[in-house]
Amino acid sequence: MSPRVVLIGPPGAGKTTVGAVLAQQLGVAVRDTDEDVEARAGKSVAEIFVDDGEARFRELEREAVVAGLASHDGVLALGGGAAMDPRTEDDLRSHPVVFLDVELPAASKRIGFNVSRPLLIGNPRAQWKRLMDARRPVYQGLAKITVQTDDKTPEQIAEEILAQLNA
């Protein structure tokens, strides 16, 4: 068993929302590794960061990704930093990975930078840019398909992914 599609990208790219639309169009289930982590820990990602630290979150995230890749045959949406683990990066190479790319202005509109995102504490826009500067090469290197999501609806993004998957 293997996911039909694995979505990666930064906060605000639309992984969760597009994942749900894409799964519906493909007639499969969607699974979000951040939701898996929260279910396992019994608390939100932000609470895990505060209570247990980023290292513990990354352990739980890695476990969620391994489980998702091994047991989910639908659309799998990964947390923004999941692909940064070298083991996960290696695991993803054999899967249909879609990088949902987004620029800062569009991401800012989508997530508002006023919600609880532990890695964006302080100056959220500067932190987001710093994260993307570090993560973009990994996202690009893993992607079989890249879709720019700025100014597109989740339905348009899902249609673009489907068109490229079927090309």
Number of C-alpha atoms within 10 A of each C-alpha: 10 17 22 19 23 25 26 28 28 25 25 26 27 25 27 25 16 25 26 23 19 27 19 15 13 15 11 16 17 23 22 21 23 22 19 18 24 19 12 11 14 11 13 15 21 18 16 21 17 12 12 11 12 16 11 13 22 18 12 19 25 19 15 22 25 15 13 24 20 12 12 17 17 24 29 28 30 25 21 20 18 21 22 14 15 11 12 17 16 11 14 18 13 11 16 18 24 24 27 26 23 21 16 18 12 16 21 18 10 14 15 13 18 10 10 13 14 15 14 19 15 9 9 17 17 13 14 22 15 12 17 22 11 12 17 15 10 18 26 18 12 22 21 16 16 20 17 14 23 19 10 11 13 19 15 15 22 24 16 18 21 15 10 14 14 7 6
